[in-house]
Amino acid sequence: MSAELNVTLDRRSLAKFRTLLKANRMMAAKSLTFVAYKARDEWRASFPTMFHLRRKWLITGARVEVATPNRLQSAVYHKDKYLDRHVKGLDTPKKAEGGRLFVPVQPIEQQGTHTQIRAMLRRADRTKRKTFRVRDMILRRMSKDRDSIKVLGVLRKSVSIKPRFDAVAMTERTVKREFPTVYEKLLRQWSEKG
């Protein structure tokens, strides 16, 4: 005894199958983009807890590259290279371009922005009590007393910044938590329409 199996597909079934493949890629792209926006929002929410924000440029600089059906890849990135030095796993020190970096000794909450510090140093050089350098320290006499010397900062060729923002882990957690449910929901909505 022999068994015979005949499989036939009509043109309507093939058309539905092609439509399903197309919809599958479209829903995957939409899901990836949605999850990337969720991860970006989590990045933005975590910045104020990790960084001393003076302005909103750090928050608004987080961006998303959207996925398309032809390119099923979405990305979350930051447009400013400042953040690169704070991301865990990159460990890129800030190097001086052709000179030395001025590193203030005050706590970050008391420091001004880098443009305010430059302006303060320029103003100090126009007064009688100018700044002066001893080895790698920038000092200034605050009054006529001999003991009234204040250390403004130190000069370094490069500065190692301790990374504190784990962008990869945060994004992976968001993808694992959100992608399956969003993808399934979009496919279900598509199938209910057709």
C-alpha atoms as an extended CHARMM CRD file, in Angstrom:
* protein
*
       194  EXT
         1         1  MET       CA              0.0000000000        0.0000000000        0.0000000000  PROA      1               0.0000000000
         2         2  SER       CA              1.3520000000        3.4680000000       -0.8850000000  PROA      2               0.0000000000
         3         3  ALA       CA              0.2010000000        6.8510000000        0.2840000000  PROA      3               0.0000000000
         4         4  GLU       CA             -0.0500000000        9.7570000000       -2.0450000000  PROA      4               0.0000000000
         5         5  LEU       CA             -0.0910000000       13.3650000000       -0.8750000000  PROA      5               0.0000000000
         6         6  ASN       CA             -1.2360000000       16.1700000000       -3.1460000000  PROA      6               0.0000000000
         7         7  VAL       CA             -0.8190000000       19.7860000000       -2.0370000000  PROA      7               0.0000000000
         8         8  THR       CA             -2.3040000000       22.5610000000       -4.1140000000  PROA      8               0.0000000000
         9         9  LEU       CA             -2.4770000000       26.2500000000       -3.4720000000  PROA      9               0.0000000000
        10        10  ASP       CA             -4.7570000000       28.4850000000       -5.3920000000  PROA      10              0.0000000000
        11        11  ARG       CA             -3.7390000000       32.0030000000       -6.3600000000  PROA      11              0.0000000000
        12        12  ARG       CA             -5.8310000000       33.6070000000       -3.6230000000  PROA      12              0.0000000000
        13        13  SER       CA             -4.0020000000       31.5960000000       -0.9470000000  PROA      13              0.0000000000
        14        14  LEU       CA             -0.6260000000       32.6270000000       -2.3950000000  PROA      14              0.0000000000
        15        15  ALA       CA             -1.7050000000       36.2650000000       -2.4380000000  PROA      15              0.0000000000
        16        16  LYS       CA             -2.7630000000       36.0190000000        1.2350000000  PROA      16              0.0000000000
        17        17  PHE       CA              0.5870000000       34.4220000000        2.1000000000  PROA      17              0.0000000000
        18        18  ARG       CA              2.4970000000       37.2480000000        0.3440000000  PROA      18              0.0000000000
        19        19  THR       CA              0.3400000000       39.8260000000        2.1150000000  PROA      19              0.0000000000
        20        20  LEU       CA              1.0660000000       38.1300000000        5.4540000000  PROA      20              0.0000000000
        21        21  LEU       CA              4.8280000000       38.2450000000        4.8050000000  PROA      21              0.0000000000
        22        22  LYS       CA              4.6190000000       41.9340000000        3.8900000000  PROA      22              0.0000000000
        23        23  ALA       CA              2.4840000000       42.7060000000        6.9580000000  PROA      23              0.0000000000
        24        24  ASN       CA              4.8690000000       40.7060000000        9.1480000000  PROA      24              0.0000000000
        25        25  ARG       CA              7.8250000000       42.8990000000        8.0980000000  PROA      25              0.0000000000
        26        26  MET       CA              5.7670000000       46.0850000000        8.4610000000  PROA      26              0.0000000000
        27        27  MET       CA              4.5570000000       45.1690000000       11.9610000000  PROA      27              0.0000000000
        28        28  ALA       CA              8.0910000000       44.1620000000       12.9700000000  PROA      28              0.0000000000
        29        29  ALA       CA              9.4070000000       47.5580000000       11.8150000000  PROA      29              0.0000000000
        30        30  LYS       CA              6.6390000000       49.3930000000       13.6770000000  PROA      30              0.0000000000
        31        31  SER       CA              7.2940000000       47.3440000000       16.8200000000  PROA      31              0.0000000000
        32        32  LEU       CA             11.0450000000       47.9950000000       16.6960000000  PROA      32              0.0000000000
        33        33  THR       CA             10.4810000000       51.7260000000       16.2720000000  PROA      33              0.0000000000
        34        34  PHE       CA              7.9150000000       51.8250000000       19.0970000000  PROA      34              0.0000000000
        35        35  VAL       CA             10.2990000000       49.9920000000       21.4420000000  PROA      35              0.0000000000
        36        36  ALA       CA             13.1660000000       52.3240000000       20.4730000000  PROA      36              0.0000000000
        37        37  TYR       CA             11.0400000000       55.3310000000       21.4210000000  PROA      37              0.0000000000
        38        38  LYS       CA             10.2230000000       53.6490000000       24.7560000000  PROA      38              0.0000000000
        39        39  ALA       CA             13.9510000000       53.0880000000       25.4010000000  PROA      39              0.0000000000
        40        40  ARG       CA             14.6910000000       56.7060000000       24.4750000000  PROA      40              0.0000000000
        41        41  ASP       CA             12.0780000000       57.8850000000       26.9790000000  PROA      41              0.0000000000
        42        42  GLU       CA             13.6850000000       55.7110000000       29.6720000000  PROA      42              0.0000000000
        43        43  TRP       CA             17.0730000000       57.2330000000       28.8450000000  PROA      43              0.0000000000
        44        44  ARG       CA             15.6050000000       60.7100000000       29.1650000000  PROA      44              0.0000000000
        45        45  ALA       CA             13.9530000000       59.8670000000       32.4930000000  PROA      45              0.0000000000
        46        46  SER       CA             17.2370000000       58.5390000000       33.9310000000  PROA      46              0.0000000000
        47        47  PHE       CA             19.4250000000       61.5340000000       32.9660000000  PROA      47              0.0000000000
        48        48  PRO       CA             18.3240000000       63.8460000000       35.8180000000  PROA      48              0.0000000000
        49        49  THR       CA             19.1830000000       61.1560000000       38.3850000000  PROA      49              0.0000000000
        50        50  MET       CA             22.6850000000       60.5970000000       36.9600000000  PROA      50              0.0000000000
        51        51  PHE       CA             23.8030000000       64.0270000000       35.7890000000  PROA      51              0.0000000000
        52        52  HSD       CA             23.7420000000       67.5550000000       37.1310000000  PROA      52              0.0000000000
        53        53  LEU       CA             21.5860000000       69.1980000000       34.4420000000  PROA      53              0.0000000000
        54        54  ARG       CA             21.9780000000       72.9060000000       33.8580000000  PROA      54              0.0000000000
        55        55  ARG       CA             20.0220000000       72.9260000000       30.6220000000  PROA      55              0.0000000000
        56        56  LYS       CA             17.8330000000       70.4580000000       28.7220000000  PROA      56              0.0000000000
        57        57  TRP       CA             20.2660000000       69.6950000000       25.8620000000  PROA      57              0.0000000000
        58        58  LEU       CA             21.2570000000       66.3530000000       27.4150000000  PROA      58              0.0000000000
        59        59  ILE       CA             17.6220000000       65.2300000000       27.5490000000  PROA      59              0.0000000000
        60        60  THR       CA             16.6320000000       66.5370000000       24.1200000000  PROA      60              0.0000000000
        61        61  GLY       CA             19.7520000000       65.0750000000       22.4680000000  PROA      61              0.0000000000
        62        62  ALA       CA             18.5280000000       61.4620000000       22.8040000000  PROA      62              0.0000000000
        63        63  ARG       CA             17.2810000000       60.4040000000       19.3650000000  PROA      63              0.0000000000
        64        64  VAL       CA             15.7770000000       57.3910000000       17.5690000000  PROA      64              0.0000000000
        65        65  GLU       CA             16.5940000000       55.9470000000       14.1720000000  PROA      65              0.0000000000
        66        66  VAL       CA             13.3950000000       54.3280000000       12.8900000000  PROA      66              0.0000000000
        67        67  ALA       CA             13.1560000000       50.8520000000       11.3700000000  PROA      67              0.0000000000
        68        68  THR       CA             11.6720000000       50.1910000000        7.9360000000  PROA      68              0.0000000000
        69        69  PRO       CA             10.3070000000       46.9660000000        6.4010000000  PROA      69              0.0000000000
        70        70  ASN       CA             13.4510000000       46.7530000000        4.2510000000  PROA      70              0.0000000000
        71        71  ARG       CA             15.7940000000       47.5140000000        7.1540000000  PROA      71              0.0000000000
        72        72  LEU       CA             14.5320000000       45.8390000000       10.3190000000  PROA      72              0.0000000000
        73        73  GLN       CA             16.8290000000       47.7000000000       12.6640000000  PROA      73              0.0000000000
        74        74  SER       CA             16.0710000000       50.5720000000       14.9830000000  PROA      74              0.0000000000
        75        75  ALA       CA             18.5690000000       52.4720000000       17.0930000000  PROA      75              0.0000000000
        76        76  VAL       CA             18.6100000000       54.7580000000       20.1080000000  PROA      76              0.0000000000
        77        77  TYR       CA             21.5310000000       57.1850000000       20.1630000000  PROA      77              0.0000000000
        78        78  HSD       CA             22.6140000000       60.5410000000       21.5140000000  PROA      78              0.0000000000
        79        79  LYS       CA             23.6750000000       63.3090000000       19.1680000000  PROA      79              0.0000000000
        80        80  ASP       CA             26.2710000000       64.8000000000       21.5570000000  PROA      80              0.0000000000
        81        81  LYS       CA             29.6040000000       63.0530000000       22.0490000000  PROA      81              0.0000000000
        82        82  TYR       CA             29.6340000000       64.3100000000       25.6630000000  PROA      82              0.0000000000
        83        83  LEU       CA             27.4750000000       61.3390000000       26.6540000000  PROA      83              0.0000000000
        84        84  ASP       CA             29.8600000000       58.8050000000       25.0560000000  PROA      84              0.0000000000
        85        85  ARG       CA             32.3710000000       59.3340000000       27.8560000000  PROA      85              0.0000000000
        86        86  HSD       CA             29.7250000000       58.4910000000       30.4730000000  PROA      86              0.0000000000
        87        87  VAL       CA             28.4040000000       55.2760000000       28.8920000000  PROA      87              0.0000000000
        88        88  LYS       CA             29.5370000000       52.0260000000       30.5120000000  PROA      88              0.0000000000
        89        89  GLY       CA             31.6210000000       49.8800000000       28.2060000000  PROA      89              0.0000000000
        90        90  LEU       CA             33.0690000000       52.6980000000       26.0810000000  PROA      90              0.0000000000
        91        91  ASP       CA             35.6610000000       54.0270000000       28.5730000000  PROA      91              0.0000000000
        92        92  THR       CA             36.9630000000       56.8220000000       26.3490000000  PROA      92              0.0000000000
        93        93  PRO       CA             38.8950000000       59.4380000000       28.3440000000  PROA      93              0.0000000000
        94        94  LYS       CA             38.5490000000       63.0860000000       27.4340000000  PROA      94              0.0000000000
        95        95  LYS       CA             41.8430000000       64.2150000000       25.8910000000  PROA      95              0.0000000000
        96        96  ALA       CA             43.1470000000       67.7320000000       25.4880000000  PROA      96              0.0000000000
        97        97  GLU       CA             43.3300000000       68.9240000000       21.9100000000  PROA      97              0.0000000000
        98        98  GLY       CA             46.7960000000       70.4030000000       21.5880000000  PROA      98              0.0000000000
        99        99  GLY       CA             47.1880000000       71.5210000000       25.1910000000  PROA      99              0.0000000000
       100       100  ARG       CA             45.8830000000       70.7450000000       28.6270000000  PROA      100             0.0000000000
       101       101  LEU       CA             42.4230000000       70.5080000000       30.1160000000  PROA      101             0.0000000000
       102       102  PHE       CA             41.4420000000       72.8060000000       32.9490000000  PROA      102             0.0000000000
       103       103  VAL       CA             39.7300000000       70.7340000000       35.6440000000  PROA      103             0.0000000000
       104       104  PRO       CA             37.9970000000       72.8360000000       38.3220000000  PROA      104             0.0000000000
       105       105  VAL       CA             38.3970000000       71.6920000000       41.9160000000  PROA      105             0.0000000000
       106       106  GLN       CA             34.9560000000       72.8740000000       43.0530000000  PROA      106             0.0000000000
       107       107  PRO       CA             32.1140000000       70.3640000000       43.3110000000  PROA      107             0.0000000000
       108       108  ILE       CA             30.0580000000       70.2200000000       40.1270000000  PROA      108             0.0000000000
       109       109  GLU       CA             27.0450000000       71.8910000000       41.7580000000  PROA      109             0.0000000000
       110       110  GLN       CA             29.1500000000       74.9970000000       42.4810000000  PROA      110             0.0000000000
       111       111  GLN       CA             30.8570000000       75.1490000000       39.0860000000  PROA      111             0.0000000000
       112       112  GLY       CA             29.5880000000       77.1430000000       36.2200000000  PROA      112             0.0000000000
       113       113  THR       CA             29.4430000000       75.9100000000       32.6600000000  PROA      113             0.0000000000
       114       114  HSD       CA             32.7060000000       75.7060000000       30.7270000000  PROA      114             0.0000000000
       115       115  THR       CA             31.9900000000       79.0870000000       29.0980000000  PROA      115             0.0000000000
       116       116  GLN       CA             31.3720000000       80.6780000000       32.5130000000  PROA      116             0.0000000000
       117       117  ILE       CA             34.6440000000       79.2340000000       33.8340000000  PROA      117             0.0000000000
       118       118  ARG       CA             36.5460000000       80.6050000000       30.8110000000  PROA      118             0.0000000000
       119       119  ALA       CA             34.9680000000       84.0280000000       31.3460000000  PROA      119             0.0000000000
       120       120  MET       CA             35.8810000000       83.9240000000       35.0570000000  PROA      120             0.0000000000
       121       121  LEU       CA             39.5210000000       83.1240000000       34.2160000000  PROA      121             0.0000000000
       122       122  ARG       CA             39.6730000000       85.9410000000       31.6230000000  PROA      122             0.0000000000
       123       123  ARG       CA             38.2070000000       88.4220000000       34.1340000000  PROA      123             0.0000000000
       124       124  ALA       CA             40.6760000000       87.2700000000       36.7950000000  PROA      124             0.0000000000
       125       125  ASP       CA             43.5960000000       87.9710000000       34.4470000000  PROA      125             0.0000000000
       126       126  ARG       CA             42.4260000000       91.5960000000       34.0270000000  PROA      126             0.0000000000
       127       127  THR       CA             42.5860000000       92.3300000000       37.7720000000  PROA      127             0.0000000000
       128       128  LYS       CA             45.5750000000       93.1330000000       39.9710000000  PROA      128             0.0000000000
       129       129  ARG       CA             45.4370000000       89.6810000000       41.5690000000  PROA      129             0.0000000000
       130       130  LYS       CA             45.9810000000       87.6070000000       38.4400000000  PROA      130             0.0000000000
       131       131  THR       CA             45.9260000000       83.8360000000       38.2410000000  PROA      131             0.0000000000
       132       132  PHE       CA             49.2670000000       82.0610000000       38.2930000000  PROA      132             0.0000000000
       133       133  ARG       CA             50.4690000000       78.5390000000       37.7660000000  PROA      133             0.0000000000
       134       134  VAL       CA             52.4410000000       76.3020000000       40.1160000000  PROA      134             0.0000000000
       135       135  ARG       CA             53.2280000000       72.9690000000       38.4640000000  PROA      135             0.0000000000
       136       136  ASP       CA             49.8140000000       71.8210000000       37.1920000000  PROA      136             0.0000000000
       137       137  MET       CA             47.6900000000       73.9840000000       39.5000000000  PROA      137             0.0000000000
       138       138  ILE       CA             46.0360000000       77.2860000000       38.6000000000  PROA      138             0.0000000000
       139       139  LEU       CA             46.0060000000       79.5350000000       41.6830000000  PROA      139             0.0000000000
       140       140  ARG       CA             44.7800000000       83.0070000000       42.5490000000  PROA      140             0.0000000000
       141       141  ARG       CA             45.4790000000       85.2580000000       45.5170000000  PROA      141             0.0000000000
       142       142  MET       CA             42.1200000000       86.3780000000       46.9050000000  PROA      142             0.0000000000
       143       143  SER       CA             43.3680000000       89.2970000000       49.0820000000  PROA      143             0.0000000000
       144       144  LYS       CA             46.6160000000       90.9650000000       50.1510000000  PROA      144             0.0000000000
       145       145  ASP       CA             47.1840000000       88.3320000000       52.8380000000  PROA      145             0.0000000000
       146       146  ARG       CA             49.8720000000       85.7850000000       52.0470000000  PROA      146             0.0000000000
       147       147  ASP       CA             47.6520000000       82.8980000000       53.1140000000  PROA      147             0.0000000000
       148       148  SER       CA             44.6920000000       83.8210000000       50.9200000000  PROA      148             0.0000000000
       149       149  ILE       CA             45.5630000000       81.6370000000       47.9390000000  PROA      149             0.0000000000
       150       150  LYS       CA             42.7550000000       79.7240000000       46.3050000000  PROA      150             0.0000000000
       151       151  VAL       CA             43.2030000000       76.7480000000       43.9890000000  PROA      151             0.0000000000
       152       152  LEU       CA             40.9390000000       77.3030000000       40.9850000000  PROA      152             0.0000000000
       153       153  GLY       CA             41.7640000000       74.0730000000       39.1810000000  PROA      153             0.0000000000
       154       154  VAL       CA             44.3930000000       71.7310000000       37.8220000000  PROA      154             0.0000000000
       155       155  LEU       CA             45.7060000000       71.1100000000       34.3110000000  PROA      155             0.0000000000
       156       156  ARG       CA             45.5900000000       67.5890000000       32.8600000000  PROA      156             0.0000000000
       157       157  LYS       CA             46.4910000000       66.0330000000       29.5030000000  PROA      157             0.0000000000
       158       158  SER       CA             43.4400000000       63.7880000000       29.7580000000  PROA      158             0.0000000000
       159       159  VAL       CA             40.6750000000       63.1220000000       32.2470000000  PROA      159             0.0000000000
       160       160  SER       CA             39.2420000000       59.7020000000       32.9890000000  PROA      160             0.0000000000
       161       161  ILE       CA             35.5260000000       59.9160000000       33.5400000000  PROA      161             0.0000000000
       162       162  LYS       CA             33.8600000000       57.1860000000       35.5510000000  PROA      162             0.0000000000
       163       163  PRO       CA             31.0950000000       55.7450000000       33.3470000000  PROA      163             0.0000000000
       164       164  ARG       CA             27.7200000000       55.7810000000       35.0400000000  PROA      164             0.0000000000
       165       165  PHE       CA             25.1350000000       55.3580000000       32.2780000000  PROA      165             0.0000000000
       166       166  ASP       CA             24.4880000000       51.7640000000       31.1720000000  PROA      166             0.0000000000
       167       167  ALA       CA             22.7470000000       52.4850000000       27.8680000000  PROA      167             0.0000000000
       168       168  VAL       CA             23.0430000000       48.9530000000       26.4700000000  PROA      168             0.0000000000
       169       169  ALA       CA             21.5390000000       47.2150000000       29.5110000000  PROA      169             0.0000000000
       170       170  MET       CA             18.7180000000       49.7610000000       29.7640000000  PROA      170             0.0000000000
       171       171  THR       CA             17.8360000000       49.3460000000       26.0800000000  PROA      171             0.0000000000
       172       172  GLU       CA             18.0220000000       45.5330000000       26.2490000000  PROA      172             0.0000000000
       173       173  ARG       CA             15.6480000000       45.4740000000       29.2290000000  PROA      173             0.0000000000
       174       174  THR       CA             13.1650000000       47.6420000000       27.3460000000  PROA      174             0.0000000000
       175       175  VAL       CA             13.3520000000       45.4680000000       24.2160000000  PROA      175             0.0000000000
       176       176  LYS       CA             12.8600000000       42.2290000000       26.1720000000  PROA      176             0.0000000000
       177       177  ARG       CA              9.9510000000       43.6870000000       28.1160000000  PROA      177             0.0000000000
       178       178  GLU       CA              8.1180000000       45.5470000000       25.3380000000  PROA      178             0.0000000000
       179       179  PHE       CA              8.8460000000       44.0070000000       21.9140000000  PROA      179             0.0000000000
       180       180  PRO       CA              6.9680000000       40.6700000000       22.1330000000  PROA      180             0.0000000000
       181       181  THR       CA              3.7290000000       42.2150000000       23.4030000000  PROA      181             0.0000000000
       182       182  VAL       CA              3.8060000000       45.1490000000       20.9640000000  PROA      182             0.0000000000
       183       183  TYR       CA              4.6050000000       42.9040000000       17.9950000000  PROA      183             0.0000000000
       184       184  GLU       CA              1.8580000000       40.4200000000       18.8760000000  PROA      184             0.0000000000
       185       185  LYS       CA             -0.6670000000       43.2300000000       19.4330000000  PROA      185             0.0000000000
       186       186  LEU       CA              0.0890000000       44.8380000000       16.0430000000  PROA      186             0.0000000000
       187       187  LEU       CA             -0.1560000000       41.4990000000       14.2100000000  PROA      187             0.0000000000
       188       188  ARG       CA             -3.4430000000       40.7320000000       15.9200000000  PROA      188             0.0000000000
       189       189  GLN       CA             -4.8520000000       44.1360000000       14.9680000000  PROA      189             0.0000000000
       190       190  TRP       CA             -3.7420000000       43.5970000000       11.3440000000  PROA      190             0.0000000000
       191       191  SER       CA             -5.3390000000       40.1270000000       11.1590000000  PROA      191             0.0000000000
       192       192  GLU       CA             -8.6260000000       41.4360000000       12.5860000000  PROA      192             0.0000000000
       193       193  LYS       CA             -8.7890000000       44.1240000000        9.8780000000  PROA      193             0.0000000000
       194       194  GLY       CA             -8.2670000000       41.6990000000        6.9900000000  PROA      194             0.0000000000
